[in-house]
């Protein structure tokens, strides 16, 4: 059985074929890719295992993605010879996330993901 990431990558390849024939649909296709990869990467499998010290101390936790799904969609659209494997690898390598506070997430977003502007990332072991 094909896993969900491979199925998403197969769908993305179909979207890229449409884009070749109908470039005027670029924005719609970009959005479809963005949403598709985002949905798959918002699982615990994509957690880096890290949390900021502030988030650990105060208990507030939001998912902070260090690489945006919009940029990833554009990266995939710019690939010369995309395959299911290359698309899956892009998703796996770029859509991982850390736990931060919501304030830290905003700071990172507006400062080019400069982690020196927030509390340090530490290993996070979730207790059952």
C-alpha positions in Angstrom: 0.0 0.0 0.0 1.3 3.4 -0.9 1.8 5.6 2.1 0.1 9.0 2.5 3.2 11.0 1.6 3.8 9.0 -1.6 0.1 9.4 -2.5 0.5 13.2 -2.0 3.6 13.2 -4.1 1.8 11.3 -6.9 -1.0 13.9 -6.8 1.5 16.7 -6.9 3.1 15.2 -10.0 -0.4 15.3 -11.7 -0.7 18.9 -10.7 2.7 19.7 -12.2 1.6 18.1 -15.5 -1.5 20.3 -15.5 0.7 23.3 -14.9 2.8 22.5 -18.0 -0.4 22.6 -20.1 -2.1 25.5 -18.3 0.4 27.9 -16.8 -2.4 30.4 -16.0 -3.4 28.0 -13.2 -0.1 28.5 -11.4 -1.5 30.2 -8.3 -4.2 27.6 -7.8 -1.8 24.7 -8.3 0.7 26.3 -5.8 -2.1 26.5 -3.3 -3.2 22.9 -3.9 0.4 21.7 -3.3 0.8 24.0 -0.3 -2.3 22.7 1.4 -1.6 19.0 0.5 1.9 19.0 2.0 0.8 21.1 5.0 -1.9 18.6 5.9 0.6 15.7 5.8 3.3 17.5 7.8 1.2 18.6 10.8 1.6 15.2 12.5 3.9 14.2 15.3 6.1 12.4 12.9 7.4 15.8 11.7 8.2 17.0 15.2 11.9 17.6 15.6 11.8 16.5 19.2 12.7 20.1 20.3 10.9 22.8 22.2 12.0 26.2 23.3 12.9 26.7 26.9 10.0 29.3 27.3 7.4 26.9 25.9 8.6 24.1 28.2 8.5 26.3 31.2 5.2 28.0 30.7 3.4 25.1 29.1 2.3 27.0 26.0 3.1 25.0 22.9 2.5 25.9 19.2 3.9 24.2 16.2 6.6 26.3 14.6 7.6 25.3 11.1 11.0 26.5 10.2 10.3 26.3 6.5 7.0 27.5 5.0 4.7 25.3 3.0 4.2 28.1 0.4 8.0 28.2 -0.3 8.1 24.4 -0.4 5.3 24.4 -3.0 7.3 26.9 -5.1 10.5 24.7 -4.6 8.6 21.7 -5.9 7.1 23.6 -8.8 10.7 24.7 -9.8 12.1 21.2 -9.7 13.5 20.1 -13.1 12.7 16.4 -12.9 10.4 15.8 -9.9 9.7 12.2 -8.8 7.7 10.8 -6.0 10.9 10.1 -4.1 12.3 13.7 -4.5 9.0 15.3 -3.6 8.7 13.0 -0.5 12.2 13.9 0.5 11.5 17.6 0.2 8.5 17.3 2.4 10.3 15.2 5.0 13.3 17.5 5.1 11.6 20.9 5.0 8.3 20.6 6.9 9.6 19.6 10.3 8.5 21.7 13.3 9.5 22.6 16.8 7.3 23.6 19.7 7.6 27.3 20.7 5.4 29.9 22.3 3.0 31.8 20.0 5.0 34.9 20.7 8.3 33.2 19.7 6.6 31.9 16.6 5.7 35.4 15.5 9.3 36.6 16.3 10.7 33.9 14.1 8.3 34.6 11.3 9.2 38.3 11.2 12.9 37.8 11.7 13.9 35.3 9.0 13.7 32.3 11.4 16.5 33.8 13.5 16.5 31.4 16.5 19.0 33.6 18.4 16.0 36.0 19.0 14.0 33.5 21.1 14.7 31.2 24.0 17.0 28.2 23.2 15.7 25.0 21.8 16.0 22.0 24.1 15.2 18.3 23.7 11.6 17.5 24.5 10.5 14.1 25.8 6.7 14.0 26.1 5.7 12.1 29.2 2.7 9.8 29.0 
